Amino acid sequence: MATDYYELLGVARSASQDDLKKAYRRLARELHPDTNPDPVAEERFKEVAIAYETLSDPERRRRYDTFGPEGAAGGPGAGGFDPFAGAGLGDIFEAFFGGAGGGSPFGGGRQRGPSGRPRGADMELAVELTFEEAVFGVAKDVTLRLPVACATCEATGAKPGTAPTVCGECGGSGQVRRVRQSILGQMVTAGPCTRCGGVGEIVPDPCAACRGEGRVTEERTYTIDVPSGVDDGTTLRLTGRGSVGPRGGGAGDLYVHVRVKPHERFERDGYDLVDELHLAFTQATLGTTVRYETLDGDEELAIGGGTQTGRVFRLRHKGVPHVDGRGRGDLMVHVVVDVPDDLDDAQEALLRQLAEARGEEVAPPEHGLMSRIRGAFK
């Protein structure tokens, strides 16, 4: 992984929080596994997420600027990096992406909180929106099955009336440290306690409802506030709405992948909308006023005489609202002049008179057998 987080995000060291956010959003859209299946892009996406997670926190950014990546991973006020004083780089990765298994979209190890209890896995689901819902925002109810805290034992995992006991192997820390000799001297390693699974407690009399897990699988319905301006492929993160960890462990996050149905008329170009307006050649030639339907309602468009195919009418602030709430795109209406191909004899005669008056050469009228055959197939 690149050691310079600023270089990874493509920003200067003096970048503001807004600059960091814009850079991260741009790279996330480019590298997210849902839109870029390249494994290299997925790895870079994870690196970018770690960099943003570090630099977006003012205290961790200060430590990073002073001590580098290891210093940013240490505890507040750390004068240097102690691998046992706080989270290492792997723990920062897990804090952002969640635990392994159980529906985590990115994988990674199991994050453990200060108590040693594993954090619950992240969950993910897809929600389908209409084009209008994506443009203007909507509150969507989603239902999913996931592990939640056991109400019978209040997430302790112990039978009501009993309580867990401190693990004698790790003394309740959830970790066991081992010292070994190497050519460099003594090396200390730490790992989860195998007896208690890293929780720091033993449940001698498990709860019957959850079998000592402290959690049960149930159906939950959440209301997702989809902001206006989201695009197809956007992923929303709901912090703490994923699976809860065993025996009181923290909850993972819920990742909601947005799918937007195409519109029958409008296409999206960033925050602008694009549409075609078909005009009869007489309307384009002589001019007219047409009632044009936008997503906000009807608008009157004044079409000047002599309007050509390709003319673009820009309707200001009739496009897609910016996700950050700063303004709105435009609606670009492209004119297409339709040439009639079903003229009757009287209409053709009028056009020929017009061509003659303008001194324009046109093909002679068609008569005979071939003309009648072509007319039969119209």
C-alpha positions as CSV (number, residue, x, y, z in Angstrom):
1,M,0.0,0.0,0.0
2,A,1.2,3.5,-0.8
3,T,2.6,5.1,2.4
4,D,1.6,8.7,1.4
5,Y,-2.1,8.9,2.0
6,Y,-2.3,12.4,0.3
7,E,-0.7,11.1,-2.8
8,L,-3.0,8.1,-2.8
9,L,-6.1,10.5,-2.8
10,G,-4.4,12.9,-5.2
11,V,-4.6,15.9,-2.9
12,A,-2.1,18.4,-1.4
13,R,-1.1,18.1,2.2
14,S,-3.0,21.3,2.9
15,A,-6.2,19.9,1.5
16,S,-9.4,20.8,3.3
17,Q,-12.0,18.3,4.5
18,D,-14.2,19.2,1.5
19,D,-11.2,18.5,-0.8
20,L,-10.7,15.1,0.8
21,K,-14.3,14.2,0.5
22,K,-14.5,15.2,-3.2
23,A,-11.3,13.2,-4.0
24,Y,-12.6,10.1,-2.1
25,R,-16.0,10.2,-3.8
26,R,-14.4,10.5,-7.2
27,L,-12.0,7.6,-6.6
28,A,-14.7,5.5,-4.9
29,R,-17.0,5.8,-8.0
30,E,-14.1,4.9,-10.3
31,L,-12.7,1.9,-8.2
32,H,-15.7,0.4,-6.5
33,P,-16.1,-3.3,-7.2
34,D,-19.7,-2.9,-8.3
35,T,-18.5,-0.7,-11.2
36,N,-14.9,-1.9,-11.8
37,P,-14.4,-5.7,-11.7
38,D,-10.6,-5.4,-12.0
39,P,-9.1,-7.0,-8.8
40,V,-6.3,-4.4,-8.9
41,A,-9.0,-1.6,-8.7
42,E,-10.7,-3.4,-5.8
43,E,-7.4,-3.4,-3.8
44,R,-6.8,0.2,-4.6
45,F,-10.4,1.0,-3.5
46,K,-9.6,-0.5,-0.1
47,E,-6.4,1.5,0.1
48,V,-8.2,4.7,-0.8
49,A,-10.8,4.0,1.9
50,I,-8.2,3.6,4.6
51,A,-6.4,6.8,3.5
52,Y,-9.7,8.8,3.6
53,E,-10.8,7.2,6.9
54,T,-7.5,8.4,8.5
55,L,-7.3,11.9,7.0
56,S,-10.9,12.7,7.5
57,D,-10.4,12.4,11.3
58,P,-8.6,15.6,12.4
59,E,-6.8,13.9,15.4
60,R,-5.7,10.9,13.3
61,R,-4.6,13.2,10.5
62,R,-2.4,15.2,12.9
63,R,-0.8,12.0,14.2
64,Y,-0.4,10.8,10.6
65,D,1.3,14.1,9.6
66,T,3.7,13.7,12.6
67,F,4.4,10.0,12.8
68,G,3.2,8.5,9.5
69,P,0.7,5.6,9.1
70,E,1.8,3.8,12.3
71,G,1.4,6.9,14.4
72,A,-2.1,7.5,13.0
73,A,-3.1,4.0,14.1
74,G,-2.0,4.6,17.7
75,G,-4.0,5.9,20.6
76,P,-4.7,9.6,21.1
77,G,-1.6,11.6,22.2
78,A,0.7,8.7,21.4
79,G,4.3,9.8,21.2
80,G,5.2,6.9,19.0
81,F,3.8,3.6,17.7
82,D,3.1,0.9,20.2
83,P,1.6,-2.2,18.5
84,F,-0.3,-3.1,21.7
85,A,-1.4,0.5,22.6
86,G,-4.0,0.8,19.9
87,A,-5.3,-0.5,16.5
88,G,-2.8,-1.5,13.9
89,L,-3.1,-0.9,10.2
90,G,-5.1,-4.1,9.8
91,D,-7.6,-2.9,12.5
92,I,-8.1,0.4,10.7
93,F,-8.9,-1.6,7.5
94,E,-11.4,-3.7,9.5
95,A,-13.0,-0.7,11.1
96,F,-13.8,0.7,7.7
97,F,-14.8,-2.4,5.9
98,G,-16.2,-4.6,8.6
99,G,-15.8,-8.3,9.6
100,A,-15.3,-11.3,7.4
101,G,-18.2,-13.5,6.3
102,G,-21.9,-12.8,6.9
103,G,-22.4,-10.7,3.9
104,S,-19.5,-8.3,4.1
105,P,-19.0,-6.8,0.7
106,F,-15.3,-6.3,1.1
107,G,-14.1,-9.1,3.4
108,G,-11.4,-8.6,6.0
109,G,-10.8,-9.9,9.5
110,R,-13.1,-9.6,12.5
111,Q,-12.8,-6.3,14.3
112,R,-12.8,-6.3,18.0
113,G,-13.9,-3.5,20.3
114,P,-12.3,-2.3,23.5
115,S,-14.0,-5.2,25.4
116,G,-12.6,-7.8,23.1
117,R,-16.0,-8.8,21.7
118,P,-16.0,-9.2,17.9
119,R,-17.8,-6.6,15.9
120,G,-20.7,-7.9,13.9
121,A,-20.4,-8.5,10.1
122,D,-21.4,-5.9,7.6
123,M,-24.6,-6.6,5.5
124,E,-25.5,-5.5,2.0
125,L,-28.6,-5.4,-0.1
126,A,-29.8,-3.7,-3.3
127,V,-32.7,-1.3,-3.6
128,E,-34.4,-0.4,-6.8
129,L,-35.6,3.2,-7.4
130,T,-37.5,4.9,-10.1
131,F,-35.8,7.6,-12.1
132,E,-37.8,10.3,-10.3
133,E,-37.0,8.8,-6.8
134,A,-33.3,9.0,-7.6
135,V,-33.6,12.6,-8.7
136,F,-35.7,14.0,-5.9
137,G,-34.8,11.5,-3.1
138,V,-37.1,9.2,-1.3
139,A,-37.6,7.3,2.0
140,K,-37.5,3.6,1.3
141,D,-38.4,0.7,3.6
142,V,-36.1,-2.3,3.3
143,T,-36.5,-5.7,5.1
144,L,-33.7,-8.2,5.8
145,R,-32.9,-11.0,8.2
146,L,-29.8,-10.5,10.3
147,P,-28.4,-11.3,13.8
148,V,-29.8,-9.0,16.5
149,A,-29.2,-8.8,20.3
150,C,-30.9,-11.6,22.2
151,A,-33.7,-10.2,24.3
152,T,-33.9,-13.2,26.6
153,C,-30.3,-12.9,28.0
154,E,-29.8,-9.2,27.1
155,A,-27.0,-10.2,24.7
156,T,-24.9,-11.8,27.5
157,G,-25.2,-15.3,26.2
158,A,-25.9,-16.5,29.7
159,K,-29.1,-18.2,31.0
160,P,-31.3,-15.7,32.8
161,G,-30.3,-15.6,36.5
162,T,-26.7,-16.5,35.7
163,A,-23.8,-14.5,34.4
164,P,-20.6,-15.1,32.4
165,T,-17.3,-15.6,34.2
166,V,-14.0,-14.1,33.5
167,C,-11.8,-16.3,31.3
168,G,-8.9,-17.8,33.4
169,E,-6.7,-18.2,30.4
170,C,-6.5,-14.5,29.4
171,G,-7.7,-12.8,32.6
172,G,-10.6,-11.2,30.7
173,S,-8.5,-9.3,28.2
174,G,-9.5,-11.6,25.3
175,Q,-5.8,-11.7,24.1
176,V,-2.9,-13.9,25.0
177,R,0.6,-12.6,24.6
178,R,3.5,-14.9,23.9
179,V,7.3,-14.1,24.1
180,R,9.7,-15.9,21.9
181,Q,13.4,-15.6,21.1
182,S,14.7,-14.7,17.7
183,I,18.0,-13.6,16.3
184,L,16.8,-10.0,16.9
185,G,16.1,-10.7,20.6
186,Q,12.8,-11.2,22.4
187,M,9.7,-10.8,20.2
188,V,6.2,-10.4,21.7
189,T,3.2,-11.5,19.8
190,A,-0.5,-11.3,20.7
191,G,-3.5,-13.2,19.5
192,P,-7.1,-13.9,20.4
193,C,-7.5,-16.3,23.4
194,T,-8.5,-19.7,22.1
195,R,-10.4,-20.6,25.2
196,C,-12.9,-17.7,25.2
197,G,-12.7,-16.9,21.5
198,G,-11.3,-13.4,22.3
199,V,-14.3,-12.3,24.3
200,G,-12.7,-12.5,27.7
201,E,-15.6,-14.4,29.3
202,I,-16.8,-17.9,29.6
203,V,-20.5,-18.8,29.6
204,P,-20.9,-21.9,31.9
205,D,-24.7,-22.0,31.5
206,P,-25.7,-20.8,28.0
207,C,-29.0,-19.1,27.2
208,A,-31.4,-21.5,25.5
209,A,-32.8,-18.9,23.1
210,C,-29.4,-18.0,21.6
211,R,-27.3,-21.0,22.6
212,G,-24.8,-18.7,24.3
213,E,-24.3,-16.5,21.3
214,G,-26.0,-13.5,22.8
215,R,-27.8,-12.9,19.4
216,V,-30.5,-14.4,17.4
217,T,-31.5,-14.0,13.7
218,E,-34.6,-12.0,13.1
219,E,-36.3,-9.9,10.4
220,R,-35.8,-6.2,10.6
221,T,-37.3,-3.3,8.6
222,Y,-35.3,-0.1,8.2
223,T,-36.3,3.2,6.6
224,I,-33.5,4.4,4.3
225,D,-33.5,8.1,3.5
226,V,-32.1,8.2,0.0
227,P,-30.8,11.6,-0.7
228,S,-31.8,13.5,-3.9
229,G,-29.4,13.2,-6.8
230,V,-28.1,9.6,-6.2
231,D,-27.1,7.8,-9.4
232,D,-27.3,4.2,-10.5
233,G,-24.5,2.2,-8.8
234,T,-24.3,4.5,-5.7
235,T,-23.6,2.6,-2.4
236,L,-25.1,4.1,0.8
237,R,-23.6,3.2,4.1
238,L,-25.8,2.9,7.2
239,T,-23.6,2.8,10.2
240,G,-24.5,0.3,12.9
241,R,-27.4,-1.3,10.9
242,G,-25.5,-4.5,10.1
243,S,-25.2,-7.7,12.2
244,V,-24.5,-7.4,15.9
245,G,-21.5,-9.1,17.3
246,P,-21.7,-12.1,19.6
247,R,-22.4,-11.4,23.3
248,G,-22.7,-7.7,23.2
249,G,-20.3,-7.0,20.3
250,G,-20.8,-3.9,18.3
251,A,-23.0,-3.9,15.1
252,G,-21.6,-3.8,11.6
253,D,-22.8,-1.5,8.9
254,L,-25.4,-2.0,6.2
255,Y,-24.4,-1.2,2.6
256,V,-27.3,-0.4,0.3
257,H,-26.5,-0.6,-3.4
258,V,-28.8,1.7,-5.4
259,R,-30.2,0.5,-8.8
260,V,-32.1,3.1,-10.8
261,K,-34.6,2.2,-13.5
262,P,-34.1,4.0,-16.8
263,H,-36.6,6.8,-17.8
264,E,-38.6,6.5,-21.0
265,R,-37.5,10.0,-22.1
266,F,-34.7,11.4,-20.0
267,E,-31.1,10.4,-19.9
268,R,-28.7,11.5,-17.2
269,D,-25.3,13.1,-17.9
270,G,-23.8,13.8,-14.5
271,Y,-26.2,16.2,-12.9
272,D,-27.7,17.3,-16.2
273,L,-30.7,15.7,-17.9
274,V,-30.8,15.2,-21.7
275,D,-33.9,14.8,-23.9
276,E,-35.0,15.1,-27.5
277,L,-37.8,17.4,-28.7
278,H,-39.3,16.3,-32.1
279,L,-40.7,19.2,-34.2
280,A,-42.6,19.0,-37.5
281,F,-40.6,20.8,-40.3
282,T,-43.3,23.4,-40.6
283,Q,-43.0,24.2,-36.8
284,A,-39.3,24.4,-37.1
285,T,-39.5,26.6,-40.2
286,L,-42.2,29.0,-39.1
287,G,-41.7,28.9,-35.3
288,T,-44.2,27.9,-32.7
289,T,-44.7,27.6,-28.9
290,V,-44.8,24.1,-27.5
291,R,-45.8,22.8,-24.0
292,Y,-42.8,20.7,-22.8
293,E,-43.1,18.3,-19.9
294,T,-40.2,18.4,-17.4
295,L,-39.8,16.4,-14.2
296,D,-41.0,19.5,-12.3
297,G,-44.1,20.1,-14.5
298,D,-44.9,21.7,-17.9
299,E,-42.8,24.5,-19.4
300,E,-43.6,26.6,-22.5
301,L,-40.8,26.6,-25.1
302,A,-40.8,29.4,-27.7
303,I,-39.4,27.9,-30.9
304,G,-38.1,30.5,-33.2
305,G,-38.5,30.3,-37.0
306,G,-35.7,28.5,-38.8
307,T,-34.8,26.2,-35.9
308,Q,-32.5,23.5,-37.1
309,T,-31.9,19.9,-36.0
310,G,-29.3,19.9,-33.3
311,R,-30.4,23.2,-31.6
312,V,-30.2,22.8,-27.8
313,F,-32.5,24.6,-25.4
314,R,-31.0,24.7,-21.9
315,L,-33.6,24.8,-19.1
316,R,-31.6,26.1,-16.1
317,H,-32.0,24.2,-12.8
318,K,-34.4,21.6,-14.2
319,G,-31.9,18.8,-14.0
320,V,-30.7,16.6,-11.1
321,P,-30.0,18.1,-7.6
322,H,-26.5,17.8,-6.4
323,V,-26.1,15.2,-3.6
324,D,-24.4,17.7,-1.4
325,G,-27.3,20.0,-1.8
326,R,-25.3,22.7,-3.6
327,G,-27.4,23.6,-6.6
328,R,-28.9,21.6,-9.4
329,G,-28.0,20.6,-13.0
330,D,-29.8,21.7,-16.1
331,L,-32.1,20.1,-18.6
332,M,-30.7,20.0,-22.2
333,V,-33.4,19.7,-24.8
334,H,-32.0,18.7,-28.3
335,V,-34.2,19.6,-31.2
336,V,-34.9,17.0,-33.9
337,V,-36.7,18.2,-37.0
338,D,-38.9,15.5,-38.5
339,V,-39.2,15.3,-42.3
340,P,-42.6,13.9,-43.4
341,D,-42.6,10.8,-45.6
342,D,-46.3,10.3,-46.0
343,L,-47.4,13.4,-48.1
344,D,-50.6,13.1,-50.1
345,D,-50.8,14.6,-53.6
346,A,-52.2,18.0,-52.4
347,Q,-49.5,18.4,-49.8
348,E,-46.8,17.4,-52.3
349,A,-48.1,20.0,-54.8
350,L,-47.9,22.7,-52.2
351,L,-44.3,21.9,-51.4
352,R,-43.4,21.9,-55.1
353,Q,-45.0,25.3,-55.4
354,L,-42.8,26.5,-52.4
355,A,-39.7,25.0,-54.0
356,E,-40.5,26.7,-57.3
357,A,-41.0,30.0,-55.6
358,R,-37.7,29.7,-53.7
359,G,-35.8,28.6,-56.9
360,E,-34.9,25.3,-55.4
361,E,-34.5,22.2,-57.6
362,V,-36.3,19.1,-56.5
363,A,-36.9,15.7,-57.9
364,P,-39.7,15.4,-60.4
365,P,-42.9,13.8,-59.3
366,E,-43.1,10.0,-59.6
367,H,-45.7,8.4,-61.8
368,G,-46.4,5.0,-63.3
369,L,-46.3,1.4,-62.0
370,M,-43.3,1.7,-59.6
371,S,-44.8,4.8,-57.9
372,R,-48.0,2.9,-57.4
373,I,-46.2,-0.1,-55.9
374,R,-44.2,2.0,-53.5
375,G,-47.4,3.8,-52.5
376,A,-49.1,0.5,-51.7
377,F,-46.5,-0.3,-49.1
378,K,-46.8,3.0,-47.2
